[in-house]
Amino acid sequence: MSYRLTIKRKCMKLIINNVEFPFDFGCRVLKLKYKDKECPYSEISDFWDDIKPANFIDICKLVNLEQRRVGILHLGIDEIISSVKPKLVSSVKIPKSTTWVNSDGEVEVHSYDDVYELYKVDGEHFSEGLELWRKADDCHYVRCKDTSTDREYLIWVDVNSIARTNNIMVGNVNAIHAIAWTIQTDVPQGKIKEIIRQGDCILIKPSGKYEPLSTPRHLTRKEYLDLMVAES
């Protein structure tokens, strides 16, 4: 490959499922999406067979949440389980109901179970590239679905920080503690009136006057369960 082509590839981007990826990593995600299929684009057909599909660890290292979501979507849950064998730590089901207007213009009440799962991945799967004497810590993620789009997300969480946020022992952290922790706010505890979730967007309404925190904090399990008044 020529030097000029190498520079060009570094500057290029790929759009997969409406999410932008750096060119080289995007090619690896495309290889997942079109597994066992012919190259979808003539521009990359010359090196399509040489592209190594992205794996779970590669995807987990992505900083961008949407990039991780798309990567995990095309990797598939079955492949994730076979790759790192995550251990289910906690599964919590919250019965919920919401209203919407159906195709006939009538208001319907929709009842559903909102399920959250907390998993642990053994740190040995993240030790690649580290010194032989060093072992990565165990990692945890919470698995959930977007209530409006049914998209599935795997969100990495810090169980030690979750425990501190909720003033509990690490061993008592469950999936609701974890999903609550993923939400941050500058509103102090005791000053939130209500929380509204619209898809990926979290709206937090303060109660009365308050001094914003200089450093955002994580929500507690109690706040998530008691103050979430609407979802769509």
N, C-alpha and C positions, 0 to 999 in steps of 0.2 A: 504494500500500500504506500502510495506516495506521501511525502510530507504535507503537501497542499491538501490532499484528501483527508489526512488525519486532522488537520486544523479545522477543516470544514465540518467534519463530523462532530468535533467538540462544540461547535457553535450551533449545531442543529438541535431541534426539539422534536419530540413525537407526542401527538395527542392521542390518548387511548381512553375511551369512555369519557370524553370531554375533560380529561385531566392531563396536564402537561408533564412530560418526563424528559430528563436529559436523554440525548439520542441513544447512547450505548446501553443505558439501563432500560430505556424504553424498548429497545430491540429484544432484550431478554424477557420483558413482560409480554411482548408480542408473541414470543416463542411459546409462552404458557397459553396465551389466548388461542393460538392456532396450532396447538399441539397435534402432531401427526397429520398436519395438513400442509398444503403447498404454500409457499411464500405469498402473502397477501399483496405485496407491493413490489413492482419490478425494480424499483430503485435500490432495494436491499437484497435482491435475489442472488447476486454474485457471492454473498457471504452468509446467506440464510442458514445453510447447513452447518456452518461453523459457530453459530450463536449458541451459547450455553444458557438454558432457561434459568430464570431467577429462582432461587430457593427461599425457604421460609426465613432463614437468618438474614439473607440479603434484604428481603422486604422489610423485616423488622428494624433494620438499621436506617430506613428512610425516615427523615424528620417530618415530612409532610403527611398529615393524616389521610388526605384523599388519595395520595399516591399509594400509601399502605393499603387502603381499602380496595383500590383497583387491583393491586398486586395480589392480595389475599383472595379476591374474588376469582381471579383466573388461576391461582394456584389450587384453590379448592380446599375445603375443610378436611377432606379425607387425606390429602397429601400432607397437610399440616400435622395431623395426628400421627401419620406414619413417619414423619420426619423427626419430630421432637417429643412425641408421646406426652403431651401435656396432662397434668393430673388435675382433675376437678376438685377444687377446694370448697366451693360453696355455690349452690344454686338456689335462687330466691324467685318465687313467682308472686307478682302483685296483681290481683284482679282489678281491672279498671273498666271504665265505661266513658264513652264520648258521644257526641251527637254530630250528625252530618245530614246534608240534604241529598236524597237519592235522585236517580234519573227522572223520577216522576215529580220532582219538586217537593217531596214530602220529607219532613224531619224524622230521622231514625236515630234510635239509641243503639250504639254499637258496643258490645261488651267483649273484652278480650283479656288475655293474660299477658302481662308485661314480664318477660323472663330475663333475668340477669345471671350470668355465670362467671365465677372467678376461677382462673386456672393458674397453675404453677408450672413453669418450665425449668427443668434442671439446668443449673448453670454450666454444666459441661458442654452444652450445645452452643454456648457463646464464648467458649475458651479458645476457639480457633484463632491463631495469630498471636495469642498471648504467650508469655514465657512458659516453659514447661512446668515451672514450679508454681505458677499462678493459676487459680481456678476462678472463673467468673461466678458471681453470686447468682442464686436462683432468681428468676424473673417471674413476674405475674402479669396477667392481662385479664381484663373484663370483657366478656363477649355479650353483645346486646344488639338489638335491632332498632333502627330509626322508625318511630311510630307512624310517621307519615309516608315514608317511601318503601318501607320494609327492607331497606338496605341493612346488611349485617356489618357490624364493626367489631374489631378487636383492638382494644385500647390498653396500652401498657400503663401500669400503675406501680407506685412505690408503697409497698405494704407497711414499711416502717413509718413513712410520713402519714399514711392513712390512720395508723394506730395512734400517732401523736395527735392528729387532728380530732379524733374522737375520744381521746383519753382512755384507750383500752389497750389490752395486750395484743401483740401481733397475731397470736393464735386465735383471737376472737374476731378478726377481720372477716367480714362476709362480702358478698357481691354487691349489696346495697351501699355499704361503707365505701366500696371501691368506685361505683358509678357516681356517687355523690362527690367524691374526692376529685373527679375529673373536671368538676365545675369550679371556677374561681370567681371571686368577687372582691370588691374593695369596701363592701358594706359590712360593718361590724356585726358580730353575733348579737341577736336580740333586736336588731334594727331592720330586719327583712319583714315586709308585710306579706308578700306573696311571690311565688315563682311561676312563670309561664314558660312552657317549652313549645316552640314551633319548629318541628323538625330538628335541625342541628343548632338552631338559635335559642339561647336561653335568655329570658327577660326577667330581671330581678327588680321588684318594686320596693323601695325603702319605706320604712314606717317613720313618719315625722322627720325632724331634722337630725342630721348625723354628720359626723366628721369622717370623710373617706379615709380608709387605711392607706398608709404610705406604701405598704406592700400587700398585694392581693393575697387572700387566704383561700383555702379549700372549704367547700361546704361539708357539713357533717351529715351523717345518716339521718338524724332527727329532722334537720332542716329539709332535706330532700323529701322525706316522707310526709312531714306535717305541713310544709309551705307550698308544695307543688299543687296549684289549684286548677290548672288547665293544660292540656296537651293537644297538639294537632299534627 
